[in-house]
Amino acid sequence: MRKTTTVAAIVAIGISTTLFAAPASADRAPTADERAAVERVLRAGGYVSWEEIELDDDGPRWEVDDARAQDGRRFDIKIDPKSMRIIRAQLDRD
């Protein structure tokens, strides 16, 4: 009985630690003002549409998925949040 209780307690601690740790390392969506600023950079760079925009906490940098250029090619874009300049545009081959 005591061994079962100990195992259950360890499992509960592991689950709660995972639940609370995940949001701390999660990327976040832009605010309305941030989204507008990122979209201005994308348009100035010749992109006509895009999918998800999120701030990567590991960078930090803005990441834009599937930004479509005028010629139809898709790119994954990284934007420096301080200078608001495109620092990487990788052709999306998916």
C-alpha positions in Angstrom: 0.0 0.0 0.0 2.7 2.4 1.0 4.7 1.7 -2.2 1.6 2.4 -4.4 1.1 5.7 -2.6 4.7 6.7 -3.2 4.5 5.8 -6.9 1.3 7.7 -7.3 2.8 10.8 -5.6 5.9 10.7 -7.9 3.7 10.4 -11.0 1.5 13.3 -9.8 4.5 15.5 -9.2 5.9 14.6 -12.7 2.6 15.4 -14.4 2.2 18.7 -12.6 5.8 19.7 -13.3 5.2 19.1 -17.0 2.0 21.0 -17.1 3.5 24.1 -15.5 6.8 24.0 -17.3 5.3 23.9 -20.8 3.9 27.4 -21.0 7.1 28.9 -19.8 9.0 27.8 -22.9 6.1 28.3 -25.4 6.2 30.8 -28.3 3.6 33.5 -28.2 1.4 35.2 -30.7 1.9 38.9 -31.5 -0.2 41.7 -30.1 -2.2 43.7 -32.7 0.6 46.3 -32.9 3.3 43.7 -33.2 1.4 41.9 -35.9 1.0 45.2 -37.9 4.7 45.9 -37.6 5.7 42.4 -38.8 3.2 42.6 -41.6 4.7 45.9 -42.8 8.1 44.3 -42.9 6.8 41.4 -44.9 5.0 43.6 -47.4 8.1 45.7 -47.8 10.1 42.5 -48.5 7.7 41.6 -51.3 5.6 39.0 -49.5 1.9 38.9 -50.4 0.5 36.4 -47.8 1.7 34.3 -44.9 0.4 31.9 -42.3 1.3 31.9 -38.6 3.4 34.7 -36.9 4.9 34.0 -33.5 7.6 35.2 -31.3 10.2 32.5 -30.7 11.3 32.8 -27.1 14.6 31.0 -27.8 15.7 33.9 -30.1 13.9 36.0 -29.5 12.9 36.6 -33.0 9.7 36.7 -35.0 9.0 33.6 -37.0 6.6 33.7 -40.0 5.5 30.4 -41.6 4.7 30.1 -45.3 5.3 33.6 -46.4 4.4 33.7 -50.1 6.5 35.8 -52.4 5.0 37.5 -55.5 6.3 34.6 -57.7 4.4 32.1 -55.6 7.4 30.6 -53.7 6.9 30.0 -50.0 9.5 30.9 -47.3 9.9 30.6 -43.6 11.0 34.0 -42.4 12.8 35.2 -39.3 12.7 38.8 -38.2 14.8 40.5 -35.6 12.3 42.1 -33.1 14.6 45.0 -32.3 15.6 46.2 -35.8 12.5 44.7 -37.5 14.7 43.5 -40.3 14.4 40.1 -42.0 17.4 38.1 -40.8 16.6 34.9 -42.6 14.3 33.8 -45.5 14.5 30.0 -46.0 12.7 28.5 -49.0 10.0 26.2 -47.8 10.2 22.9 -49.8 7.3 21.2 -48.1 
